């Protein structure tokens, strides 16, 4: 009753016009410049620093990075739009004499561009600061021209598509105490979509047959923040995000697809009044979600927990310009013995580099830009895992991506 790769399932269409209109913002959302399926950073400011900055709040996207940090932000409205150009490849393979993998598919490529909006508002009050946002957070999408498996090719040209998207609607509150420490809390409403034409563990096509299905969920995030003369510290913990089931994919998902716990901690150092350096550490508990962490033969994806280190810098270059740069390293959650099972979700990247800039038009209006590159990395299934690794030995997956983001800030 499960798939060995949940991300080959198509999503069901929303049932209500209001749902469709709201989610249209995120309907083209893929995340390949990412950490697992989490975006490296949201918006041009975060992305220009490769996602670093838990101890250096700069715009409304910090609602989801560290809600405590919003105490240092003025009243503002931030909006951005990201264009992601990803180049994904898959070459199914397997041992001689075992025709499970579709060796005739050759090397397949998928480079469909995708677009991601972000909207956030910060509103300081007498007793604290409030924040609200609508953010495309994470997900993946694949649409190859040929099937991953021979059986999928025979069964209506299936087992070649997958999409999984996540949007967050957080409401945050932060308060700064007299000693300079601030605490923040954010209630996250989560909206996820799933679709696939993957085979189930019974080797039959998913009954939903690539229709959209939606699931809602909820979770909390807690943060702390403090700024000294030269140094800053910030940390945030996100609980497991509890999600309802994808009812249309009960045959394809053995476990509930909750979102994982996360922890981030960071330091900021102001070397000069114009130059600041950032260092962040992030932990993602993928292994704690059975649908992600358990072995493919039992219905999971075989993901490991992920540890990520990010370095960033921002420089007030003079005049109206602020320049940013960053670098991130995070080991892929995939091992070489689950490559075939994750062929429709190539979360292989390790290294990301980024730069960005802000141009201050006047006291109320800013323009932002960032560029992020996910360096290409290829992985090959070593055949040393479970049954799906054995029959998919030699399968290769890779991904490389470029992301361009523009943004606008209005301070009021």
C-alpha positions in Angstrom: 0.0 0.0 0.0 3.0 2.3 -0.3 5.4 3.6 -2.9 9.1 3.4 -2.9 9.1 7.0 -4.0 6.2 9.1 -3.0 7.3 12.0 -5.2 6.1 10.4 -8.3 2.4 11.1 -7.4 0.4 13.8 -9.2 -1.6 16.3 -7.1 -5.3 16.7 -6.9 -7.0 19.9 -8.0 -8.4 22.0 -5.2 -12.2 21.6 -4.7 -13.1 25.2 -4.0 -12.4 28.3 -6.2 -11.0 30.2 -3.2 -8.5 27.5 -2.5 -7.5 27.4 -6.2 -7.0 31.2 -6.3 -4.9 31.4 -3.1 -2.7 28.4 -4.0 -2.2 29.6 -7.6 0.7 31.6 -6.1 2.5 28.4 -5.4 1.3 26.0 -8.0 4.5 26.2 -10.0 6.8 25.8 -7.1 9.8 23.5 -7.3 12.8 23.7 -5.0 16.1 22.4 -6.4 18.3 25.2 -5.0 17.6 23.7 -1.6 18.4 21.7 1.5 16.6 18.5 1.1 13.3 19.9 0.0 13.7 23.1 2.1 14.5 26.4 0.3 18.0 27.5 1.1 16.6 30.9 2.0 13.5 32.9 1.3 13.5 36.2 -0.6 16.4 38.1 -2.1 17.9 39.2 1.2 18.2 35.8 2.8 19.2 34.2 -0.5 21.9 36.8 -1.1 23.5 35.5 2.1 23.0 31.8 1.2 20.3 31.6 3.9 22.5 32.8 6.8 21.2 35.3 9.3 19.5 33.8 12.3 21.2 36.5 14.4 20.8 39.4 11.9 17.1 40.1 11.0 16.7 42.2 7.9 13.2 41.8 6.4 9.9 40.1 6.9 11.1 36.6 5.8 12.8 36.4 9.2 9.3 35.4 10.5 10.2 31.9 9.5 14.0 32.0 10.0 13.9 33.3 13.6 10.7 35.0 14.8 12.4 36.6 17.8 14.5 38.7 15.5 11.6 40.7 14.1 11.8 43.0 17.2 14.6 44.9 15.4 12.5 45.5 12.2 10.5 48.6 11.4 6.9 48.6 10.1 7.3 47.2 6.6 5.8 45.2 3.7 8.2 42.9 1.7 7.3 41.1 -1.5 9.6 39.1 -3.8 9.5 36.8 -6.8 12.0 34.1 -7.6 12.7 32.4 -10.9 14.4 29.0 -10.6 16.2 27.4 -13.5 17.0 23.8 -12.6 18.6 21.1 -14.7 17.7 17.7 -13.5 18.8 14.4 -15.1 17.9 10.7 -14.6 19.4 7.6 -16.2 17.6 4.5 -15.0 19.7 1.4 -14.9 20.0 -2.1 -13.3 21.9 -5.4 -13.3 22.0 -7.5 -16.5 19.1 -9.8 -16.7 16.9 -7.8 -14.3 14.5 -5.7 -16.5 12.9 -3.7 -13.6 14.6 -0.3 -14.4 13.7 1.2 -17.8 17.2 1.0 -19.4 15.7 2.0 -22.7 14.8 5.5 -21.3 18.4 6.7 -21.7 19.5 9.9 -20.0 16.4 12.0 -19.4 16.4 15.8 -18.6 13.9 18.1 -17.1 14.6 21.8 -17.1 11.2 23.5 -16.7 11.5 26.9 -15.1 9.5 27.6 -11.9 8.4 30.7 -10.0 8.1 31.3 -6.3 6.5 34.4 -4.6 7.0 35.6 -1.0 4.9 38.1 0.9 5.5 39.4 4.5 4.4 42.2 6.8 6.0 43.4 10.0 3.9 45.6 12.4 5.6 46.8 15.7 3.3 47.6 18.5 3.5 49.0 22.0 4.0 45.6 23.7 5.8 43.7 21.0 6.2 43.1 17.2 3.8 41.2 15.0 4.5 39.5 11.7 2.4 37.8 9.1 3.4 36.1 5.8 2.5 33.9 2.9 5.6 32.0 1.8 6.5 29.3 -0.7 8.8 27.2 1.5 9.8 24.0 -0.1 8.9 21.1 -2.4 9.9 19.4 -5.6 8.7 18.6 -9.1 9.7 16.3 -11.8 8.3 15.5 -15.2 10.4 13.2 -17.3 9.6 12.1 -20.8 10.0 8.4 -20.1 9.2 6.0 -17.3 11.7 5.2 -14.5 10.6 1.5 -14.6 9.8 -1.0 -17.4 6.5 -1.8 -15.7 5.6 1.9 -15.5 6.3 2.2 -19.3 3.9 -0.6 -20.0 1.2 0.7 -17.6 0.1 3.9 -19.5 3.6 5.5 -19.6 3.6 6.2 -15.9 6.1 6.2 -13.1 7.8 9.4 -14.4 6.2 12.4 -12.7 6.1 13.7 -9.1 5.3 17.0 -7.4 5.2 18.0 -3.8 4.8 21.6 -2.7 4.6 23.4 0.7 3.3 26.8 1.5 3.4 28.4 5.0 1.1 31.0 6.4 2.8 32.1 9.7 1.5 34.5 12.3 4.4 35.6 14.6 4.8 37.7 17.8 8.1 38.8 19.4 8.8 40.7 22.6 12.1 42.3 23.8 12.8 42.3 27.5 14.6 45.1 29.4 17.9 43.0 29.4 18.0 43.1 25.6 16.9 39.4 25.1 14.0 38.9 22.8 11.7 35.8 22.4 9.4 35.1 19.6 6.8 32.5 18.7 5.2 31.8 15.3 2.1 29.7 14.6 2.6 28.0 11.2 -0.4 27.1 9.1 0.9 24.7 6.4 -0.6 23.9 3.0 0.9 21.0 1.1 0.0 19.5 -2.4 1.0 16.2 -3.8 0.6 14.3 -7.1 2.4 11.4 -8.7 2.0 8.6 -11.2 4.4 6.4 -9.2 4.0 2.6 -8.8 2.9 1.5 -5.3 4.6 -1.3 -3.4 2.0 -3.6 -5.0 3.5 -2.6 -8.4 0.2 -1.0 -9.5 -0.2 2.7 -10.5 -1.4 5.1 -7.8 -5.1 5.2 -8.1 -5.2 9.0 -8.1 -3.3 8.9 -11.4 -1.4 12.2 -11.1 -4.4 14.2 -9.9 -3.7 16.9 -7.2 -4.4 16.2 -3.6 -4.1 18.8 -0.8 -3.4 18.5 3.0 -3.4 21.1 5.7 -1.4 21.1 8.9 -0.1 23.2 11.8 3.0 23.6 13.9 4.9 26.0 16.1 8.3 27.8 16.0 10.1 29.3 19.0 13.0 31.7 18.8 15.5 33.8 20.9 17.6 36.8 19.9 20.0 39.3 21.4 22.2 41.9 20.0 25.3 43.4 21.7 27.6 46.1 20.4 29.5 43.9 18.0 27.9 40.5 18.3 24.5 39.1 17.8 23.0 35.7 18.6 19.9 34.0 17.4 18.3 30.5 17.6 15.0 29.0 16.6 13.3 25.6 17.0 10.4 24.4 14.8 8.3 21.6 16.0 7.2 18.8 13.9 4.4 20.2 11.6 1.4 17.9 12.0 -0.4 17.3 8.7 -3.6 15.7 7.7 -3.5 12.7 5.3 -3.5 12.9 1.5 -6.7 10.9 1.2 -6.4 10.4 -2.5 -3.0 8.7 -2.1 -3.8 6.3 0.6 -2.5 3.5 -1.6 0.8 5.3 -2.3 1.6 6.6 1.2 2.1 4.2 4.0 2.8 6.9 6.6 1.6 10.4 7.3 3.7 13.0 5.5 4.3 15.4 8.4 7.0 18.1 8.0 10.2 17.6 10.1 11.5 19.3 13.2 14.2 21.9 12.5 16.8 23.8 14.6 18.9 26.8 13.6 21.4 28.8 15.5 23.6 31.7 14.3 26.1 34.3 15.2 26.6 37.8 13.7 29.7 39.9 14.0 29.9 43.5 13.1 33.5 43.9 12.0 33.0 47.6 11.1 29.9 49.8 11.1 29.5 48.8 7.4 30.6 45.2 7.3 28.9 42.2 9.1 29.8 38.5 9.0 27.3 35.7 9.6 27.6 32.1 10.6 24.6 29.7 10.9 24.1 26.0 11.7 20.9 24.2 10.7 19.6 20.7 11.6 16.7 19.0 9.8 15.2 15.9 11.3 14.2 14.1 8.1 14.9 10.7 9.7 12.1 11.4 12.3 9.4 11.4 9.6 8.7 7.8 8.8 7.6 8.5 5.2 11.0 10.1 4.6 13.3 8.3 7.0 12.2 4.6 6.7 13.7 2.3 4.0 12.1 2.3 0.6 11.1 -1.3 0.8 8.9 -0.4 3.8 7.4 2.6 2.0 9.8 5.4 2.9 12.5 7.2 1.1 15.6 6.3 3.2 16.5 9.9 4.0 19.1 10.8 6.7 19.0 13.8 9.0 20.7 16.9 7.5 23.3 19.2 9.0 24.0 22.5 7.2 26.6 25.2 7.7 26.1 28.7 6.2 28.5 31.6 5.9 27.3 35.1 4.9 28.3 38.7 4.8 26.6 42.0 4.1 28.4 45.3 3.3 27.0 48.8 3.3 29.0 49.8 0.3 28.2 53.5 0.6 25.6 55.7 -1.1 22.4 53.7 -1.4 23.9 50.2 -1.9 24.1 47.2 0.4 26.0 44.2 -1.0 25.7 40.5 0.2 27.4 37.2 -0.4 27.1 33.7 1.1 28.1 30.1 0.9 26.4 27.0 2.2 27.4 23.4 2.7 25.0 20.6 3.6 25.4 16.9 3.1 22.6 15.5 0.9 20.0 13.5 2.9 20.4 10.8 0.3 22.9 7.9 0.5 24.1 6.0 -2.6 21.9 3.0 -1.7 18.6 4.9 -2.1 19.3 6.7 -5.4 16.9 4.6 -7.5 14.1 5.1 -5.0 14.6 8.8 -5.1 15.0 9.1 -8.8 12.0 11.4 -9.1 13.4 13.6 -6.3 17.1 14.2 -6.9 18.0 16.0 -3.7 21.7 15.6 -4.4 23.2 19.1 -4.0 25.8 19.9 -1.3 27.3 23.3 -2.1 25.5 26.6 -2.8 27.0 30.0 -3.6 25.1 33.3 -3.6 25.4 37.1 -3.9 22.9 39.9 -3.8 22.3 43.6 -3.4 19.8 46.2 -2.1 19.3 49.6 -3.6 17.7 52.2 -1.3 15.5 54.5 -3.4 14.6 56.6 -0.4 13.6 56.1 3.3 10.5 54.2 2.4 11.3 52.2 -0.7 14.0 49.5 -1.3 14.8 47.3 -4.3 16.5 43.9 -3.9 18.2 41.3 -6.1 19.9 38.0 -5.5 21.5 35.2 -7.5 22.0 31.7 -6.0 23.8 28.7 -7.7 23.4 25.1 -6.6 26.5 23.3 -7.8 25.9 20.2 -9.8 26.3 16.8 -8.1 25.7 13.4 -9.6 24.9 10.3 -7.5 24.8 6.6 -8.6 23.0 3.8 -6.9 25.6 1.4 -5.5 23.1 -1.6 -5.3 24.0 -2.2 -1.6 20.6 -1.2 -0.2 17.3 -2.9 -0.2 15.5 -4.5 -3.1 15.0 -1.2 -5.0 18.7 -0.5 -4.8 19.6 -4.0 -6.0 17.3 -3.8 -9.1 18.2 -0.1 -9.7 22.0 -0.5 -9.3 23.8 1.9 -11.6 20.9 4.4 -11.8 22.3 8.0 -12.0 20.6 11.2 -10.8 21.9 14.8 -10.8 20.8 18.3 -10.4 22.2 21.8 -10.9 20.2 25.0 -10.5 20.4 28.8 -10.8 18.0 31.1 -8.9 17.2 34.8 -9.6 15.1 36.7 -7.1 13.9 40.3 -7.2 12.1 42.0 -4.3 10.6 45.3 -3.1 10.2 46.8 0.4 7.8 49.5 1.5 8.4 51.0 5.0 5.4 52.7 6.6 
